[in-house]
Amino acid sequence: MLFRLLVVADYLDINGLLSLSCEVVFYMIKRKDPDNIHRILNITLDFSPEEEEKMLTRTSHVIIPNVSDDILAKIVNYYKRVVTQPPFGENNIELKAFVLELVKDDEETQFGLLVTADYLDIKGLLSLACENILDMIKHKDPVHIHRIFNIRSEFTPEEEERM
């Protein structure tokens, strides 16, 4: 029943229900060995013992294009914080402070986190990263903003002087 609820919540894009269902599944399988997880989730393996052994000994890597290891580590830290803590409100100061701590390194990290949150469709983190970028450019003159975003002028020096 729970797994059908998960599928329906995902299909209908009901994020709150999906998140809650995933959390329930997480706690159901937390600290369980693979055999118990298979039993809990009613999973039967169609592998021969040799194939299963090969799968268990194989090292695999997940490659996410355009995402650096450092940024991915920050995304994982964000998820750990959001999933393991009580739910945050839209204007939660603690969560904003946590995200600011994630991106405090430099502008490249801030933009990397923004682009990755967009690429991986992490709406909450994307919103907070945008707010952070907005705070970074707030009250800056156009020249400074061009420097921050590495925007080169398309105008000649003479055209810029006339403006």
Backbone as numpy.savetxt, mean C-alpha at the origin, in Angstrom:
# Nx Ny Nz CAx CAy CAz Cx Cy Cz
-19.45 -20.17 4.47 -20.27 -18.98 4.47 -19.41 -17.73 4.47
-18.39 -17.71 5.31 -17.51 -16.55 5.41 -16.80 -16.27 4.09
-16.39 -17.32 3.42 -15.65 -17.16 2.17 -16.56 -16.68 1.05
-17.80 -17.08 1.07 -18.77 -16.55 0.10 -18.99 -15.06 0.35
-19.04 -14.70 1.62 -19.19 -13.30 2.00 -18.00 -12.48 1.50
-16.82 -13.06 1.61 -15.60 -12.41 1.10 -15.70 -12.16 -0.40
-16.11 -13.17 -1.12 -16.21 -13.06 -2.58 -17.25 -12.01 -2.97
-18.39 -12.01 -2.30 -19.45 -11.05 -2.60 -18.99 -9.63 -2.27
-18.35 -9.46 -1.12 -17.86 -8.13 -0.72 -16.84 -7.62 -1.72
-15.99 -8.51 -2.20 -15.00 -8.12 -3.20 -15.69 -7.76 -4.52
-16.62 -8.59 -4.94 -17.31 -8.37 -6.21 -18.10 -7.06 -6.19
-18.78 -6.79 -5.07 -19.59 -5.57 -4.97 -18.79 -4.36 -4.51
-17.50 -4.56 -4.26 -16.60 -3.48 -3.86 -17.07 -2.80 -2.57
-17.42 -3.64 -1.59 -17.83 -3.14 -0.27 -16.59 -3.27 0.62
-15.78 -2.22 0.63 -14.47 -2.28 1.28 -14.54 -2.56 2.77
-15.50 -1.98 3.47 -15.60 -2.21 4.91 -15.86 -3.66 5.23
-16.81 -4.26 4.51 -17.15 -5.66 4.72 -16.00 -6.57 4.29
-15.36 -6.23 3.18 -14.22 -7.01 2.72 -13.09 -6.98 3.74
-12.82 -5.80 4.26 -11.76 -5.65 5.25 -12.06 -6.45 6.51
-13.29 -6.35 6.98 -13.69 -7.08 8.18 -13.61 -8.59 7.95
-14.07 -9.05 6.78 -14.04 -10.48 6.47 -12.60 -10.98 6.39
-11.74 -10.19 5.76 -10.32 -10.58 5.67 -9.69 -10.64 7.06
-10.08 -9.72 7.92 -9.54 -9.72 9.28 -9.98 -10.97 10.03
-11.22 -11.38 9.84 -11.72 -12.59 10.50 -10.94 -13.80 10.00
-10.73 -13.90 8.68 -9.96 -15.02 8.12 -8.54 -14.99 8.66
-7.96 -13.78 8.72 -6.60 -13.64 9.25 -6.50 -14.24 10.65
-7.44 -13.89 11.52 -7.39 -14.41 12.89 -7.71 -15.91 12.95
-8.47 -16.40 11.99 -8.76 -17.84 11.96 -7.50 -18.65 11.65
-6.64 -18.13 10.78 -5.48 -18.92 10.35 -4.17 -18.45 10.98
-4.25 -17.41 11.79 -3.05 -16.87 12.44 -2.38 -17.94 13.30
-1.09 -18.08 13.10 -0.23 -19.01 13.85 -0.62 -20.48 13.68
-1.23 -20.79 12.57 -1.58 -22.19 12.28 -0.57 -22.74 11.28
-0.33 -24.03 11.36 0.57 -24.65 10.38 -0.22 -24.90 9.10
0.47 -25.13 7.97 -0.21 -25.29 6.69 -1.29 -26.37 6.68
-1.05 -27.48 7.37 -2.06 -28.54 7.39 -3.36 -28.07 8.05
-3.23 -27.35 9.16 -4.43 -26.83 9.84 -5.14 -25.78 8.98
-4.37 -24.95 8.30 -4.97 -23.93 7.43 -5.75 -24.61 6.30
-5.18 -25.66 5.73 -5.88 -26.40 4.68 -7.19 -26.97 5.22
-7.14 -27.51 6.43 -8.34 -28.08 7.03 -9.38 -27.00 7.31
-8.95 -25.87 7.90 -9.87 -24.77 8.24 -10.54 -24.22 6.98
-9.75 -24.02 5.93 -10.26 -23.43 4.70 -10.82 -24.46 3.72
-10.80 -25.74 4.15 -11.32 -26.83 3.33 -10.62 -26.88 1.97
-9.30 -26.85 2.02 -8.48 -26.89 0.80 -7.91 -28.29 0.65
-8.12 -28.88 -0.52 -7.50 -30.17 -0.80 -6.40 -29.94 -1.83
-5.30 -30.59 -1.60 -4.17 -30.44 -2.51 -4.19 -31.54 -3.55
-3.97 -31.14 -4.78 -3.94 -32.10 -5.88 -2.52 -32.38 -6.33
-1.58 -32.23 -5.42 -0.18 -32.43 -5.77 0.30 -33.78 -5.25
1.22 -34.34 -5.98 1.87 -35.55 -5.49 2.81 -35.14 -4.36
3.22 -36.08 -3.51 4.16 -35.72 -2.44 5.45 -35.09 -2.98
5.91 -35.55 -4.14 7.13 -34.97 -4.73 6.90 -33.53 -5.15
5.76 -33.26 -5.78 5.44 -31.89 -6.21 5.28 -30.95 -5.01
4.64 -31.47 -3.97 4.45 -30.66 -2.77 5.80 -30.34 -2.12
6.68 -31.31 -2.05 8.01 -31.09 -1.48 8.78 -30.06 -2.31
8.68 -30.15 -3.63 9.35 -29.21 -4.51 8.81 -27.79 -4.29
7.50 -27.66 -4.10 6.91 -26.35 -3.85 7.37 -25.77 -2.52
7.48 -26.60 -1.51 7.88 -26.13 -0.20 9.34 -25.71 -0.15
10.19 -26.34 -0.95 11.62 -26.01 -0.93 11.97 -24.89 -1.91
11.09 -24.59 -2.83 11.37 -23.57 -3.84 11.26 -22.17 -3.21
12.20 -21.32 -3.54 12.14 -19.94 -3.12 11.54 -19.14 -4.25
10.53 -18.38 -3.93 9.91 -17.57 -4.99 9.89 -16.11 -4.56
9.89 -15.26 -5.54 9.87 -13.82 -5.30 8.69 -13.23 -6.05
8.09 -12.25 -5.44 7.02 -11.52 -6.10 7.62 -10.23 -6.62
7.47 -10.00 -7.90 8.02 -8.80 -8.50 6.86 -7.86 -8.81
6.95 -6.66 -8.27 5.95 -5.64 -8.55 6.67 -4.57 -9.36
6.33 -4.43 -10.62 7.04 -3.46 -11.46 6.91 -2.04 -10.92
7.95 -1.27 -11.10 7.97 0.15 -10.74 7.91 0.41 -9.24
8.16 -0.60 -8.41 8.12 -0.41 -6.96 9.46 -0.85 -6.39
10.15 0.08 -5.73 11.45 -0.25 -5.15 11.26 -1.03 -3.84
12.32 -1.70 -3.42 12.27 -2.48 -2.18 11.98 -1.58 -0.97
12.61 -0.40 -0.94 12.41 0.51 0.19 10.96 0.96 0.29
10.39 1.32 -0.84 9.00 1.78 -0.85 8.06 0.64 -0.47
8.33 -0.55 -1.00 7.49 -1.70 -0.67 7.55 -2.01 0.83
8.73 -1.87 1.42 8.87 -2.09 2.87 8.01 -1.07 3.64
7.98 0.16 3.16 7.16 1.18 3.81 5.67 0.86 3.66
5.28 0.34 2.50 3.88 -0.05 2.27 3.50 -1.19 3.23
4.40 -2.16 3.39 4.15 -3.27 4.31 4.01 -2.75 5.73
4.88 -1.81 6.13 4.78 -1.22 7.47 3.45 -0.49 7.64
3.01 0.20 6.60 1.72 0.89 6.64 0.60 -0.13 6.88
0.61 -1.23 6.11 -0.43 -2.24 6.27 -0.39 -2.88 7.65
0.81 -3.16 8.14 0.91 -3.75 9.48 0.29 -2.82 10.52
0.57 -1.55 10.38 0.05 -0.57 11.34 -1.47 -0.44 11.23
-1.97 -0.35 10.01 -3.40 -0.16 9.81 -4.18 -1.41 10.18
-3.66 -2.58 9.84 -4.39 -3.83 10.10 -4.32 -4.21 11.57
-3.19 -3.97 12.24 -3.03 -4.43 13.61 -3.58 -3.46 14.64
-3.85 -2.23 14.26 -4.37 -1.24 15.19 -5.88 -1.11 15.02
-6.55 -0.52 15.98 -7.98 -0.28 15.83 -8.24 0.59 14.60
-9.43 0.54 14.05 -9.73 1.33 12.85 -9.50 2.81 13.08
-8.97 3.45 12.05 -8.70 4.88 12.12 -9.83 5.63 11.43
-10.09 6.84 11.93 -11.06 7.72 11.27 -10.38 8.45 10.13
-11.15 9.22 9.37 -10.62 9.95 8.22 -9.55 10.96 8.66
-9.76 11.63 9.78 -8.87 12.69 10.20 -8.02 12.27 11.40
-7.67 11.03 11.49 -6.92 10.54 12.63 -5.50 11.10 12.63
-5.16 11.80 13.66 -3.85 12.46 13.76 -2.75 11.42 13.90
-3.00 10.34 14.64 -1.99 9.29 14.82 -1.58 8.67 13.49
-2.56 8.36 12.66 -2.27 7.73 11.37 -1.51 8.70 10.48
-1.91 9.96 10.45 -1.20 10.95 9.65 0.24 11.09 10.12
0.43 11.10 11.44 1.79 11.19 11.98 2.60 9.96 11.58
1.96 8.79 11.59 2.65 7.57 11.18 3.08 7.65 9.72
2.18 8.12 8.85 2.51 8.25 7.43 3.61 9.28 7.24
3.54 10.39 7.97 4.62 11.39 7.88 5.96 10.78 8.28
5.92 9.91 9.26 7.15 9.22 9.68 7.65 8.30 8.57
6.72 7.68 7.84 7.11 6.81 6.73 7.82 7.58 5.61
7.36 8.79 5.35 7.85 9.53 4.19 8.82 10.64 4.55
9.27 10.70 5.78 10.08 11.83 6.20 11.47 11.87 5.55
11.89 10.79 4.92 13.25 10.70 4.40 13.59 11.81 3.42
12.94 11.82 2.29 13.25 12.80 1.26 12.08 12.88 0.28
12.18 13.83 -0.64 11.10 14.03 -1.62 10.95 12.81 -2.53
12.04 12.18 -2.89 11.96 11.01 -3.77 11.15 9.90 -3.12
11.36 9.70 -1.82 10.60 8.68 -1.09 9.13 9.06 -1.03
8.85 10.33 -0.81 7.47 10.79 -0.74 6.76 10.55 -2.07
7.41 10.90 -3.17 6.80 10.69 -4.47 6.69 9.20 -4.80
7.70 8.42 -4.40 7.65 6.98 -4.62 6.49 6.34 -3.89
6.25 6.78 -2.67 5.13 6.26 -1.89 3.80 6.65 -2.53
3.72 7.87 -3.01 2.51 8.35 -3.68 2.22 7.53 -4.94
3.23 7.36 -5.77 3.06 6.62 -7.03 2.72 5.15 -6.75
3.38 4.56 -5.77 3.14 3.15 -5.44 1.74 2.96 -4.86
1.32 3.86 -3.99 -0.04 3.77 -3.42 -1.07 3.87 -4.54
-0.80 4.71 -5.53 -1.71 4.82 -6.67 -1.66 3.54 -7.50
-0.45 3.05 -7.78 -0.26 1.85 -8.60 -0.93 0.62 -7.97
-0.80 0.49 -6.64 -1.36 -0.66 -5.94 -2.80 -0.41 -5.46
-3.34 0.77 -5.78 -4.71 1.14 -5.45 -4.98 1.06 -3.94
-4.10 1.70 -3.17 -4.26 1.78 -1.72 -4.81 3.17 -1.42
-6.13 3.28 -1.44 -6.78 4.58 -1.39 -6.44 5.39 -0.14
-6.45 4.76 1.02 -6.16 5.49 2.26 -4.76 6.07 2.26
-3.79 5.25 1.89 -2.41 5.72 1.85 -2.22 6.75 0.75
-2.87 6.58 -0.38 -2.78 7.54 -1.47 -3.29 8.91 -1.02
-4.40 8.90 -0.33 -4.98 10.16 0.16 -4.02 10.85 1.13
-3.46 10.08 2.06 -2.53 10.66 3.03 -1.24 11.12 2.37
-0.76 10.38 1.37 0.45 10.78 0.65 0.20 12.07 -0.13
-0.98 12.20 -0.73 -1.33 13.44 -1.45 -1.38 14.62 -0.48
-1.98 14.40 0.69 -2.02 15.47 1.70 -0.61 15.88 2.09
0.28 14.90 2.22 1.66 15.19 2.58 2.35 16.03 1.50
2.15 15.65 0.24 2.74 16.42 -0.87 2.14 17.82 -0.89
0.85 17.94 -0.65 0.20 19.24 -0.61 0.81 20.10 0.49
1.00 19.53 1.66 1.63 20.28 2.76 3.05 20.69 2.40
3.73 19.85 1.63 5.11 20.14 1.25 5.19 21.35 0.32
4.21 21.54 -0.56 4.28 22.64 -1.53 3.45 23.85 -1.12
2.72 23.71 -0.02 1.87 24.82 0.43 2.74 26.04 0.74
2.30 27.19 0.28 2.96 28.48 0.52 4.34 28.59 -0.14
4.59 27.77 -1.15 5.86 27.86 -1.88 5.63 28.66 -3.16
6.66 29.34 -3.60 6.54 30.09 -4.85 6.68 29.13 -6.03
6.22 29.55 -7.22 6.26 28.66 -8.39 7.65 28.12 -8.72
8.68 28.93 -8.52 10.04 28.48 -8.82 10.42 27.31 -7.93
10.09 27.42 -6.66 10.40 26.33 -5.72 9.59 25.07 -6.07
8.32 25.23 -6.42 7.48 24.09 -6.79 8.03 23.41 -8.04
8.49 24.22 -9.01 9.11 23.63 -10.21 10.34 22.82 -9.84
11.10 23.33 -8.89 12.31 22.61 -8.46 11.94 21.30 -7.76
10.93 21.35 -6.91 10.49 20.14 -6.18 10.05 19.05 -7.14
9.24 19.43 -8.14 8.69 18.45 -9.08 9.56 18.24 -10.31
10.72 18.87 -10.30 11.66 18.75 -11.42 10.98 19.13 -12.74
10.30 20.28 -12.72 9.61 20.79 -13.90 10.54 21.78 -14.59
10.80 21.52 -15.83 11.64 22.44 -16.60 10.73 23.38 -17.37
11.15 24.60 -17.40 10.35 25.60 -18.10 10.45 25.40 -19.60
9.33 25.57 -20.26 9.31 25.46 -21.72 9.53 26.82 -22.37
9.68 27.85 -21.54 9.85 29.19 -22.05 11.33 29.55 -22.11
11.64 30.44 -23.00 13.01 30.98 -23.05 13.15 31.98 -21.91
14.38 32.30 -21.51 14.56 33.30 -20.44 13.87 34.63 -20.75
13.85 35.03 -22.02 13.20 36.28 -22.38 11.68 36.19 -22.15
11.09 35.05 -22.51 9.65 34.87 -22.32 9.30 34.85 -20.82
10.18 34.24 -20.03 9.95 34.19 -18.58 10.00 35.59 -17.99
10.92 36.44 -18.48 11.02 37.80 -17.95 9.76 38.59 -18.25
9.17 38.39 -19.43 7.95 39.10 -19.79 6.77 38.69 -18.90
6.78 37.45 -18.41 5.70 36.99 -17.56 5.91 37.53 -16.19
